[in-house]
Amino acid sequence: MHNRFTNLLPPSRRHLLVREYYFRLGVVTIILAASLIGVAALLLMPTYVYLAGSAKEKETRLAHITASLASADEVAISARLTALANDAAALIALSKKPSVSASLRSVLGISRPGIALSGLTYTPEAKSRTLLVTGTAATRDALRAYQIALEDMPGAISATLPVSVYAKDTDIGFTITITLAP
């Protein structure tokens, strides 16, 4: 004879036995899963307590910072911010204006044979800026050529020279008034 198990139970009883086996297996699985979830929850409890305390501490700190910012210094800070905004607007306006040093470099960069400069004077006015160039010209032609070169200078609207300076032939002292673009 073979070593086989012989099942003498009727098929309905066998079916009931298998169903009972699977039911017990399911109950054991559910109990194991519930046990694992319970152990995991117990192990996570310290982390939860730590994070809850940390969140409460940060909320307290935020409330303190908000209270300190809303104090009497708020008026002083807003006044200072207004002053800084005005200063920034003034600096932006200045950055859009041509600089005085650029105008002076332009005047000094123009070729001037026969011309000796003795002074440069800048006068800022509300509507127009002027630059006075004083010096001595060797001849009338050199002076006229220098005046035309100053009129063609970038940023210059006009370069005026009194007609009376042309009375002398040589060693002419002059003052040219250059009106600069605003």
C-alpha positions as CSV (number, residue, x, y, z in Angstrom):
1,M,0.0,0.0,0.0
2,H,1.0,3.6,-0.6
3,N,1.6,6.2,2.0
4,R,-1.3,8.3,0.9
5,F,-3.7,9.8,3.3
6,T,-7.1,8.5,2.8
7,N,-9.8,11.0,3.5
8,L,-12.9,9.2,4.6
9,L,-15.0,12.4,5.1
10,P,-17.8,13.0,2.8
11,P,-17.4,16.0,0.3
12,S,-19.8,18.3,2.1
13,R,-17.9,17.8,5.4
14,R,-14.5,18.2,3.6
15,H,-15.8,21.5,2.1
16,L,-16.9,22.7,5.6
17,L,-13.5,21.8,7.0
18,V,-11.6,23.7,4.3
19,R,-13.9,26.7,4.8
20,E,-13.2,26.6,8.6
21,Y,-9.4,26.4,7.9
22,Y,-9.5,29.5,5.7
23,F,-11.6,31.4,8.3
24,R,-9.1,30.6,11.1
25,L,-6.2,31.6,8.8
26,G,-8.0,35.0,8.0
27,V,-8.6,35.6,11.7
28,V,-4.9,34.9,12.5
29,T,-3.8,37.2,9.7
30,I,-6.1,40.0,10.9
31,I,-4.8,39.7,14.4
32,L,-1.2,39.8,13.2
33,A,-1.9,42.9,11.1
34,A,-3.6,44.6,14.0
35,S,-0.7,43.7,16.3
36,L,1.8,45.1,13.8
37,I,-0.2,48.4,13.4
38,G,-0.4,48.7,17.2
39,V,3.3,48.2,17.7
40,A,4.1,50.7,14.9
41,A,1.8,53.3,16.5
42,L,3.5,52.8,19.8
43,L,6.9,53.2,18.2
44,L,5.7,56.4,16.4
45,M,4.3,58.0,19.5
46,P,7.6,59.6,20.7
47,T,8.0,61.2,17.2
48,Y,4.5,62.6,17.3
49,V,5.0,64.1,20.8
50,Y,8.3,65.7,19.7
51,L,6.8,67.2,16.5
52,A,3.8,68.5,18.3
53,G,6.0,70.2,20.9
54,S,8.2,71.6,18.2
55,A,5.2,73.0,16.3
56,K,3.8,74.6,19.4
57,E,7.2,76.2,20.2
58,K,7.4,77.6,16.6
59,E,3.9,79.0,16.9
60,T,4.9,80.7,20.2
61,R,8.0,82.2,18.6
62,L,6.0,83.4,15.6
63,A,3.5,85.1,17.9
64,H,6.4,86.8,19.8
65,I,8.0,88.1,16.6
66,T,4.6,89.4,15.3
67,A,4.0,91.1,18.6
68,S,7.5,92.7,18.6
69,L,7.0,94.0,15.0
70,A,3.6,95.4,15.8
71,S,5.0,97.6,18.6
72,A,5.8,101.3,18.6
73,D,8.8,100.7,16.3
74,E,6.4,100.1,13.4
75,V,5.8,103.8,13.0
76,A,9.5,104.5,13.0
77,I,10.1,101.7,10.5
78,S,7.4,102.9,8.1
79,A,8.8,106.4,8.3
80,R,12.2,105.1,7.5
81,L,10.9,103.0,4.6
82,T,9.2,106.1,3.2
83,A,12.4,108.1,3.5
84,L,14.3,105.3,1.8
85,A,11.7,105.1,-1.0
86,N,12.1,108.9,-1.6
87,D,15.9,108.5,-1.6
88,A,15.7,105.7,-4.1
89,A,13.4,107.8,-6.4
90,A,15.9,110.7,-6.2
91,L,18.8,108.3,-7.1
92,I,16.9,106.9,-10.0
93,A,16.2,110.4,-11.3
94,L,19.9,111.3,-10.9
95,S,21.0,108.1,-12.8
96,K,18.9,109.2,-15.8
97,K,20.6,112.6,-16.0
98,P,23.9,112.9,-17.9
99,S,26.8,113.3,-15.5
100,V,28.8,116.4,-15.1
101,S,32.1,114.4,-15.3
102,A,31.0,113.0,-18.7
103,S,30.3,116.5,-20.0
104,L,33.7,117.7,-18.7
105,R,35.4,114.8,-20.4
106,S,33.7,115.6,-23.6
107,V,34.8,119.2,-23.5
108,L,38.4,118.2,-22.6
109,G,38.4,115.4,-25.3
110,I,37.8,117.9,-28.1
111,S,40.9,118.7,-30.1
112,R,41.9,122.3,-29.5
113,P,45.1,123.4,-31.5
114,G,45.9,127.0,-30.6
115,I,43.6,127.1,-27.6
116,A,44.8,127.2,-24.0
117,L,42.0,126.5,-21.4
118,S,42.2,128.2,-18.1
119,G,38.9,127.2,-16.4
120,L,35.7,125.2,-16.6
121,T,32.7,126.2,-14.6
122,Y,29.5,124.0,-14.3
123,T,26.2,125.6,-13.3
124,P,23.2,123.4,-12.7
125,E,19.9,125.2,-13.2
126,A,16.3,124.0,-13.0
127,K,15.7,123.9,-16.8
128,S,19.1,123.9,-18.4
129,R,22.6,123.2,-17.3
130,T,25.5,125.4,-18.5
131,L,29.2,124.9,-18.7
132,L,31.5,128.0,-19.0
133,V,34.8,127.3,-20.8
134,T,37.4,130.1,-20.3
135,G,40.8,130.3,-22.0
136,T,43.0,132.0,-24.5
137,A,43.0,131.5,-28.3
138,A,46.1,132.1,-30.4
139,T,44.0,133.2,-33.5
140,R,40.4,134.0,-34.4
141,D,40.3,130.9,-36.7
142,A,41.4,128.6,-33.9
143,L,38.7,130.1,-31.6
144,R,36.0,129.7,-34.2
145,A,36.9,126.1,-35.0
146,Y,36.9,125.3,-31.3
147,Q,33.4,126.9,-30.9
148,I,32.0,124.9,-33.7
149,A,33.6,121.7,-32.3
150,L,31.9,122.5,-28.9
151,E,28.5,123.0,-30.6
152,D,28.9,119.5,-32.2
153,M,29.7,117.9,-28.9
154,P,27.2,115.2,-27.8
155,G,24.8,116.6,-25.2
156,A,25.4,120.2,-26.1
157,I,22.5,122.3,-27.3
158,S,24.5,125.4,-28.1
159,A,27.9,127.0,-27.6
160,T,27.7,130.8,-27.5
161,L,30.6,133.2,-27.7
162,P,30.2,137.0,-27.6
163,V,31.1,138.7,-30.9
164,S,33.3,141.2,-29.0
165,V,36.0,138.6,-28.5
166,Y,36.8,138.6,-32.2
167,A,38.0,142.3,-32.0
168,K,41.6,141.1,-31.3
169,D,43.6,139.2,-33.9
170,T,45.9,137.2,-31.5
171,D,45.9,136.2,-27.9
172,I,42.2,136.3,-27.6
173,G,40.7,135.8,-24.1
174,F,37.3,134.1,-24.3
175,T,34.4,132.6,-22.3
176,I,32.2,130.2,-24.2
177,T,28.8,129.3,-22.7
178,I,27.8,125.8,-23.5
179,T,24.1,125.0,-22.8
180,L,23.8,121.3,-22.0
181,A,20.7,119.1,-22.6
182,P,18.7,118.6,-19.4
